[in-house]
């Protein structure tokens, strides 16, 4: 099978490429160079359809991982260009890596962007599978960089409320497994799946594990939610009401469909983290 991975040199993309190259012919479109033996990497900006679309020729499946956290409008343009190029060269399927942030009851700007991208894919007329992982961990993960940088700058670690709200961190190996199982699986056509980890943990436990992994020895201080909400009114750029709602909302994860359609059985966090959190 001939597979094109957009954003294939990132954290998930690198792990995915290493797994898929054993059985498939892989090509990558990315803004960054990374060496994979026997893999063709094209340095292109997906915002420019003319320069990128020729690399979709003879491709069976496109795995769309490319995403900018700094420019949400750019993500819309990239997605539309991926769809147009896929239609032109009769790509059989697009697999989109979205996020469980798209399912929150009060999505922030990131979650809203993911929702819009999903909708564009679903309305495109192209066969698709949408995967929504929870926060992804594993050696080389960048998912927690923002949190770690903030912790390092502060004299203590602020925790909103009790910190006892549930999240389901997922191993990168389980995400890569899921993408592979959806490549030519008819059961997954035109469907969307949650990809939580195999164990729910408290947010405060994740913070403690992060501190341990990053070698940070600072005290946690719990900030009452009433204080956090007051700060969001006075200093919305420091913390927004959306941030508070998202952080304290228990993740609603259900992987029964994924288990049924492609045998998804994610590792528990307590086991998966032994291979490395970051």
N, C-alpha and C positions, 0 to 999 in steps of 0.2 A: 504494500500500500504506500502511496506517495502522500506525505503529510507536510503541510506548511504550518509552522508555529510562529505566530506573531509575538514579539516580546520574549523570544526563546532563550535569551541570555540572562534573564532574571533568575530569581531564587527558584520559583516553581518551574520555569522553563528549562533551567539547567538540569534539574533533577529529572524532568520529564524526558528531555533529549537523551540523557544517558540511558534511560530505560527503553525508549522506543527505538533507538538506533540499532538495537540487536536484531529486530525483526522487520523494520520498515525503512524506507528511503525518506530521509528527513531534510527539509530546507527550513531556514530561519530568516525572518525579517526582523531586524532590530536596529536600534540606534547605537548600540554598543558592540564592540568586537569582543569575542571570546572564542578560544580555540577548542573545537571538538573534532577529533580525528574522523575524517571521512564525511564531515557535515558541511554543506554549503551555507554560509552565512552572508546575507545581503544587508549591507548598511543602507537603510532607506528610511525616510519619514513617511509613515502611512497617511499623513495629511495630504501628501501629493499623490493622487491616484495615478497620474500618468506615469510616474517613475516607478511605482510599485506594482501595478496591476499585471505586468508581463510575467511576474514570478508566480502567479496563480495558475499559469498554464499547465495542464496535465496533473494538477493536484486533485487527490480524491477527497481529503478531509483537511479543513482549516481549523486549527486550535487557536482561538483568539484570547491571548493572555495580555497583550499590550495594553497598558493603562498608565495615565498620568495623574498623579495626585495633586499636581500643581495647576492643571488646566482642564477643568471639566468639559468645557466646550470642545476641546481638542479630542476628547474621548468619543464624543458624538460623531465628529467628522471622521475619525479613524474607523469607527464601526460602520458607518455608511459606505466608506470606501472599500472596506473588506467585503461587504455585501455586494456592492456593484461589481467588483473584480471577480467574486465567486460566481455571480450570475453569468458574467461574460464568458467564463471558462468552464461553466457547468460543473462546479464543485458539488460533490454529493452531500456534504454535510458540514455545518459549522458547530464546533463545540465551544461554548462561551464559558469562561471562568468568571462568575459573578461573585456575590458575597451575601452572607446571611444578613448583612446590614440592610439589604433590600426588603427584608421581611419585618423590620421593626415597626411597631405601631406609631412611633414618632421618628421617622427617618431624618437624619441630618443631611447636609448637602452631598456628602459622599454616598449615602444610601439612596438619595433621590437620583443621583447620576447613574447609579447601578440599575435602578428601576427603569430609567429612560432607555438605557442601552439594551436591557432585556426586551423591552417593548419593541424597539426597532428590529431586533433579531426575530421576534415572534411574528411581526407583521410583514417580514421581508418576502415570505413565500418560499424561502429556502429551508430545507430540512435542518433541524437543529437539536442540540441538547444543551440545557443550561444547568450548570453546577454551581451551587452556592456553599462554599466552605465557610466554616467559622474562622477565627483567627488562626493562622497557620504557623506552626513552629517546626524547628529542626535546625541542624547545623547550617549556618550561613543565612538564617532568616533575618529579614530586615523589618519584620512586622512590629517589633518592639523597640526599634531605634528611638522613636519619638518619646516613648515613656522613659527609657533609660537616660536619654539626654536631659529630660526635665528633672529626673531624680538627681542626677549628678550636679545640677545647678542649685538645687535647693538644700537647705540645712537639715530638712527632714522630708519624709515621704507623706504627702497629704492623701488621705483616703476619704472619699465621699461617703458619708453615712457610716454604716457598720462595715462596709466592704463585703458583706455576705449576700451578694447577688451572684447568680449562677452564670457561668460561661462554659463553653465546650471547645477548648482548643483542639485543633486537629493536626495530626502529623502530616508533614509534606509527603511522606510515603503513601499515606492513605488517599491523598488528593491525586497523586500521580497514578495510583492504581485505578482510581475511579475514571480518570480521563481515558486511560488505556482500554478499560472495559466498555466504554461507550463508543469506541471508534466505528465498529461495524455491527453493533448490537441493535437489532430492529426494535427491541423492546423499549429502547431509550429515545427513539425518534419522536421529535416534537414534544418532549417532556422536560420537566425541570425537577431538580433534586437538591435537597439539603444535604450538606456534608459536615455534620458536627463530629467532634471527637467522640471516643467511646466512653468518656467519663465526664460528668459535670463537676466543676470545682468552683469554689468561691473566688471572686476577683482578688480578694486580699491574699489568698494562697498563691495565685499566679504572681502577684507583686513580690511576695517573699521568695519565690523560686527565681524570679528575674534578678533580684538583688544578689542572690547566691551565685547565679551564673555570671553576673557582671562584676562580682567582687565588691559590691557596695554594702557598707555597714552603716546604715542610717535607720533611725527610729521611725516607725509608722505613727502618724497622728491622725486620728479620725476627726473629720470636720462634719458637724451636724448638717443635714440636708437643708435645714432652714437657713443656715449661714451661706451655704453654697448658692441657694436660690437668690438670696439678697445680693450676693456678689455678681450674679449673672445679670441682675437688673442694673446695677451701678457700673459694672465693668464687663459688658457683654463680650468684649474681645478677649478677655482673660478666660472666661468660661461662659458658654451660652446655655440657655435652658434646654436646647436640644442635646448638648453634651451631657447634661445632668440626667435627662430622661434616658438617653442611650446607655450611659454607664450603669445606671441603677435598675434598668429593665432586665429581668431574667430572660435569658435567651430561650426562645421556643424552638426546640430542635426536634425533628422527626425524620429518621432515616429508614423508616419501614419500607418505603417505595424503593430506595436505593438497595436495600438488602434483598428485596424481592427480585428486582430487575437485573442487578449485576453483583450480587453476593457481597455487598458492602458490609464489612465487619471491622470498624475502626478500633485501633489499639487504645487502651486506656492511657490517660495522661501520665499516670504514675509509672507506667511501663515505657511509653514512648519517649519521655523526657530523659531516660537513661542514656539515650543516644545523643543528647544535646538539645538544649532549648533554643539557643541562638548561635 
